[in-house]
Amino acid sequence: MGKVMITDTILRDAHQSQAATRMRTEDMLPACEKLDKVGYYSLECWGGATFDSCLRFLNEDPWVRLRSLKEALPNTKLQMLFRGQNILGYKHYADDVVEEFVRLSLKNGIEVIRIFDALNDTRNLEMAIKATKKYGGICEPAMSYTISPVHTEDYFVELAIKLEKMGADNVCIKDMANLLLPYAAYSLVKKMRQALKKETRIHLHTHNTTGTGDMVNLKAIEAGADIVDCALSPLGNGTSQPATEALVATLRGTPYDTGIDIRLLVDAAKHFREVAEKLTEQGVRDPRILQVDVNTLLYQVPGGMLSNLINQLKQAGKSDQLYEVLEEVPRVRKDFGYPPLVTPTSQIVGTQALMNVIAGERYKMNPKESQALVRGEYGQLPAEVNEEVRRKVIGDQEVITCRPADNIPPELDKYRKEVAPYYEQEEDVLTYALFPQVAAKFFEYRKAKATQLDCSKSLLNTEILVQPV
């Protein structure tokens, strides 16, 4: 029992969950001086979908964003979300790329790296954990929480012990779909606290999609959680994290008191209220994301996955079949060996369920991603795959049983050569490695913008020269 620490997600997961990761750096920097005074354990500000979104939609360099935030937040640890061997992309990368990305993330300002794997295959976490320790970062491997016959409480306690042995400073329970209910959270955290070393912190991440997030945080704290994720209220609750202000007020005067002055939070929230309103006006933040959605508990479908399914069905003119698809999702998940539903497995299982329903025949159509998952390209599935389904999806193809990255030769030199025409900084190699096509377009934009700026300066200098003396 003792002071509870808070990681605020306002600069990353909050707007990823509520506004398609569209908050710009210019919307963050004015609040940084206020955020830096709060006394958070950390501010999550990078990783996840921010990297892709910066390049693809905002014409921003994600590395410049990170350096800007570090300069503006000198007293607060910056945290990122790292998808293990996938880094921030959607496929496995070679070990040399993973190590280099960790090195440069820490060099540019990150201090806490939360590392997860969609399948909880610890082999996919090995390199990122080793690199984080090697370059002096705080290592926070995460367990992707889900419910299935194989994902028992003992499964997660044993996984936490394994992560601690691999080098974890913190162990995170990553409840991305808000499936962890309050008393289950209490029991799990209690057993983890007993099993882990005293110095290993337990960090809980949940959402408030089903309306239970505040209670989950509170029960986890009572059981011994050291750190919890929250989001400032303008972008808190709903599909995002529970609101920071509410938890700080709840714990005030108790043995768990955060020590945070709620007036500092209220002051920072004023700025983000304007940002939230702007994101709503832009159409990237739908107020419906604040509604309680029990479909998550019924079908274990995270909010983002549900939105994707609705859009896919709308495009196919099959909106009336939503509930058929939702009912098919758990069946596909069982057939595929009970993968947790988090990026990228949530998209794979959801798309396969949708195709099964639209085709009117199960596994008549199988996307390449479904084939890769069943073939073992993403790692070891938590349970046995339905053999009949496996044959339908991949036929007689051999299943990969080794660590998938063992089949990927070093890639950095290749990417260095390919990015040469655009190269301006060492980080460009990794930007290109993760998103080659999107990065190339961004680099062209950056070059054109720099040329335009140079021309403007030249014109200005010319005007100054012809001024009468």
N, C-alpha and C positions, 0 to 999 in steps of 0.2 A: 504493500500500500504506500502511495506517495504521490507527489505532484505528477499530473498527467501532461504530456506534451502533445502539441498539435502540429500536424502538417497541413498547411492550407493549399488547396488545389485551384485557387482562383485563376492562376496564370496558366493552367494546363487542363486538367481533367474537367474542371467546372465548365469551361466553354467548349471543350470537346464533347461533353455529354449534352449540353443544352443548345449549342450554337455551331455545330459542325466544325469546331476548331477555327473559327474565323476571327478571333480577337487579334488585332494588330499590335505590334510592338509599341506603336505610338499611343495605343490605349492603355498600355501597361505602365510605361515609364512615369507618367505624372503621379501615380499612386505609390511608387516604390519607396520614397522617403518615409511615407506613413507606414507602409508594410514593414519596413526595416526596423521600426521602433517597437513593434508588437512583442517580439520575443518568441516567435514560433520555433519549433524544433527545426522545421525546414519549410521552404516554399517549393512546391512542385511546379516547374515552369517549362519543362522541355521534355522531349521524347514523345512516346505515344504517336499520335497522328500529327503533332505540331510540325515536325520536319517536312512531311509530305505537303501539308496544307500551306506552309510558308511558301514553298516553291511553286506549287500547282495553282494556288488561288490568290495569294497575296503579293506575289513578286517580291518576297523578302528572303534574304539570306538567313537561314536558321542559325548559323554560327555567329553572325553579326548580332542577332537577337540575344543569344546567350551571353556574348561579351558585354553587350549594353546592359543587360540585367545584372550581371555580376558587378559592374561598375556602380550601378545604382543601388545595389543591395549589399554593401560591404560587410554588414554585421549578421547576415542571415545565410544559412546553408541553402544552397540551391540543389534541387533534387530532380532526377529524370526517371522516365520509365523506359526500360530496355528489354526488347523481346528476345533475349537469349541469342541463339545462333541466327535468328532472323534480324537482329539489331533493331532497326526501325522500319524494315521493309516487310515483304510478304513471302520471302523464300529464304533458304539457308545460305549463308555466306561462309567462305573459307575462314579458318582460324586467324590468318594474318589480318584480314579485314576487321574481324571482331576485336582483336587486340588493339589495332590502330584506332578504331572508333572509340574504344574506352579511353585510350591514352589522350586523344584530342578532346574528348568530352571533359575530362578532368582538367586538362590544360586550359581550356576556355572558360572554366568557372563552375562546373558541376562538382559537388562534394558527395552527394548520396546517390547511388545508382540502385534502383529497384529493378531486379532482373527476374523475368518470369518466362515460363514456357507453356504454351497452350495445352500441352499434354502432360505437364508435370514430369517430363522425361529429364531427369537431372543431368543426363549426358549432354543435353542441349544448353545447360547452364555452366558447364565446367570452364570453358574458355573465358567467358565474360566474368565469372567469379575470380579466376586466377589473375586476369588482367586488372580488375578493380583493386585487388589486394596489392598487386605488383606496383601500381602507379599511385597508391596512397589514398584511394577513395574509401568511403564508408559503404560496405557491401551489404545490400539488403535483398537477398533472394526472396521470391514470393511464391506462395502456393496458390494456384488457380483453384478457388473453392467451387465445388459443385456437389450435387447429390446424385448418387446412383448406388446400386448394390455393392460396387467395389470401393466407392468413396466414403468409407466409414470414418468415424472419429479417430479410430486407431490408425487408419491409413494416413491421416493428416499429421497426427502426433509423430509417427515414425518418419514421415517425410521431413518434418521440422527438425528432428534430431539429425537426420542425414545432411540437411542444409547447413546446420550448425557445424558439423564435422568438416564440411566442404569449405568453411571459412566465413560463414555469415556473422556479421556484427549485429544485424537485426534480422528477424524472420517475419515476413509479412503474410498475413492472411488476405488474399486478394479476392474479395467477394464482388466480382464485377456485375453480377446480375441481381444482387440483393436477395439471394436465396438463403443466406445465413440468418436464422431467426434468433431472437434475443436469448432464449434459454439454451439453445444449441451453442450460441457464441460463448455464453458463460462457461458451459461445460468444456468446450474445446480449449478455450484460453486457459482455464484452470489446469487442465491436464498438460498443456504445453508448458505452462509456468513451472510445474513440478518436474517436467522432463528436461528442460533446458537449463543451461548455466545462468546464474543470477545476472551476469553482465550482458547476456544476450537479450536484447530488447524485443518485445513482441509488438508489432505494428499492425493495426487493423485498418483495412480499406474496405468500405462498403458504399452503397448508393442508397437513395431513398425512394427508389422506383415503386416499391410496394408499400411505402409509408411506415416501414419498420426501422429505418436506419438509425434514428435517434435512440431507440430502445436497444438496438444491437450495440451501438457504441457504449451506452451506459452499462449494460450488463458485462460487456467485455472489460471495461475499466474496473468494475467491481471484482472481476475474476483475476485481474493482474496485468491487463494490457498497459504497455508503457506509452504508446503513441497511437493516436487515431487521426484519420484523415477527415477534414471538414472543408467546407467552402463558404466564403463570405456570402451572406444572405442574398445579394442581388442575383447571384448565379448559383445559389445553393438549393438543395432539396429537389424533388422530382427525380429525374434521371441522373442528377448530379449527386454530390455528397451532402449529408446533413449540414445545416447551417452552423457556422462557427460560433456566432454570437450566442445562439441558444445553448450550446454545450458549455461555453465559458460561464454563462449565467447560472446554469444548472449546477455546476461544480463549485461555484464560489462559496467559500466558507466551509467546505467539506475537506476531508483529508486528501481529496484528489484535486484540490484547487489548482488551476493552471497557472495562476499568478499573472494572467493577462488582464490588462485594463480594458474593459469592454468599450470605454470611450474611444480608445485608439481604433478599435474595430469599426465602430459606428462612423468614425471620421473617414476611414478608408472605404467603407461601403458606399458613402455618398458618391464617390467617383465612379465606382463600378455600377451603381444604379443608372447613371447616365450611359455608360457603355452598354449595359443590358438593354436599355431602351433603344439605343442605336442599332444593336444587333437584331432586335425585334422588328424595327422599321425596315431594315434591309431584307427581312424575310428569311434570315438564317436561324432565327430563334422563334419557334412556335410555342405560344403560351400553354399548349396542351401537354408539353413535357412536364409540367408541374402536377398533372393529375395522377392520382394513385392508380396503378395498373396491376391488378392481381393476376393478369395473364402470365406474368413472370413466374409466380408461384405455381400456377397450374401447368404450364408448359415448359418452364425453365428457359424461356426465351428472353434475353436481355432487351432493353428498350431499343438500342440501335439496331439489333437484328430484326425486331418487330417492324421498325420503320422500313428497313430494306425489303422485307417480305411484302409489305403493303404496297410499296412503290413498284416492285417487280410484278406483282399481280395486276396492278393498275395498268402497267405498260402492256401486259399480255391480254388485257380485257377480261380478266378472271377475278375481279375483286370479290365476287360472291363466294369464292372458294377459300377465303382466308382461314376459316376455322378448320376446314379439312386439312390445310397445310399445317396449321398449328398442332393438330392431332397427329400428323405424320412425323413431325420433328422428333418426338421421343422415340418413335419406332426406328427411324433412321439412325439416331444416336446409339441406340442399343445394337443395331446391326453393325455399326462401325466401331464397336468396342468402348462405348461410353466416353468419348472425348468431352472435356469441359467445353462449354460454349463461350469461347472468347476468341478474338482475332488470332489466327484466320479460320479456326475450326467452326466458329459460329456461322460464318458466311458459307462454308463448304456444306455443312449439314443442312442449313436453311435452303440453299439453292437445290440440293439434292431432293429434299422433301417437296419443294415446289415443283420440280420436274416430275417427280413420281405422281403427283396429283394431276398436273396438267396433261401428262401423257396418258393417264388412265391405266398405267401399268408400272409397277414398281421396278426401278432400275433398268427401264428400257433405254433411257438416256442417262449417260454418266459423264459429267464434266471431267476435264483433265485433273482438276483439283481433288475431286473425289477419288480418282484413280491413284493419285499421288499419296493421299492420306491412307488409303487401304494398303498400298504397296509399302508403306513404312518410310516414305521420303521425309515426313515431318517428325519421325521418331516413333517410339514404341507406344502403341495405344494402351490405355489402362486395363482393358479386358480383351478377351478373345473376340475376333471378328466373326460374324456369321459366315460360315464357309460357303454356303449357297450364294450369299450376296457377294462374297469375295470373287467367286468364279464369274458371276454376272458382270462385275465391275472391271476386273483385270484379267480374267481368263486364267491362263497357265503361267502368267508372269511371276518371276521370282520375287519373294518378299524380302525387303532389306531388314536385316537383323542387327547390323553394326550401328555405331553412332553415325547418323547420316553425313555429318561434316567430314568424316574420315574418307569419304569418297570425293571430296572437293579439293583439288590441288590449290596451292597458293594463288591468289588473284590480284594482289596489290600492284605488282609490276605491270600487269596487263591493263589495269584501270589507269595507271599513271601515263602510259603511252596513249591511251584513247582520249584522255582528258587534256592532253598537251595543248591543243589549239585554244583551249579556254582558260588554262591554268593561271590563277592569280595568287592563290594561297594553298597551303598543304591540305587544308580541309576540303578543297574542291574535289580532290580525288575520291573522298568518301561520299560526298554529295552525289557525284557521278556514279559511284559504285552502287548506291542504293536505288537511285531513280534515273537511269541514263537518259531516257527521252525527255522527261520533265526537266532534268538538270540542264540539258543542252539548250532547251528553250529559255530557261532562266538565265543561263550564261550569256546568251545572245541579247536578252533584254538588258542585262547588267552592262554589257559592252556598249549597247546603243545609248543607254542612259548616261554612261560616263562620257561618251563622245559628245552627246548633247550638252552636258555640263561644261566640257572643255570649250565647246563653241561659244557658249554663253559667256564664259570667262574671257575669251578672246575678244568678243564684241565689246564687253565692258571695258577691257583694257584699251581697245581702239578708241572708244568714246572718250576715255580719260586723256589719251594722248592728244586728241585734237581740241581739247579744251583750251581756250585762250589763256595765256599766262599773264 
